[in-house]
């Protein structure tokens, strides 16, 4: 990951241009045949399926973004609920 992200935003709610994508994408194995720019996304089902395209230059994992976005508790609670349903 770059030491200084191209964008200071945590996420975008839509990507409308190559510049938008490039500002939040990261690339592993640069300058090799395996080089592939990519980003992560999260779907907030409690907010009518709002999509967040995560700034992958700032956050290495989905959970890191969720902690900052203060939604990790929702995800943890949903997983616990699913586990309980399967255990019964």
Helices and strands as residue ranges (DSSP letters): E 11-12, H 18-24, E 26-28, E 36-38, E 40-44, G 45-47, E 50-54, H 62-68, H 72-87
